[in-house]
Amino acid sequence: MDSQPRRKPNAREIAARIRDEIADGTFGPGDRLPGGRAYAQKLGVSLMTVQNAYAQLREERLVEGVSGSGTYVRDPSPGEPTPRKSAQRLNDLQAELARVSTELAGLTKRVKQLEEAVGPLGREPGA
């Protein structure tokens, strides 16, 4: 049995989970997302955390809220990519961003190592 308590997901992680479910077809156009209160209780987070996740998905134009009814996966307009395709594209972009960030961190480390080996630039020898 795991003695460490499980870390609760934040809004960004919840949005990513739902985005993945849209991308893999678990939720399709017109499908209702879980109710905020019940989903928050299931995940062990506050209602505000789930609401923030849903807001992020609305900003990404993957879902839309219907007052008094719930949050639904958007049914795209003609010529607009489906929520599934949009979610897949967002996931691809996030993976590429993570790769570039890792590469940038490595380059930053190498520059610092070079600066340490060469010494401060712009100083005259013996100054």
ABEGO torsion letter per residue (X at the ends): XBABBBBBBBAAAAAAAAAAAAAAGABBBGBBBBBAAAAAAAAGBBAAAAAAAAAAAAAAGABBBBBGAEBBBBBBBBGBBBAAAAAAAAAAAAAAAAAAAAAAAAAAAAAAAAAAAAEBBGBBBGX
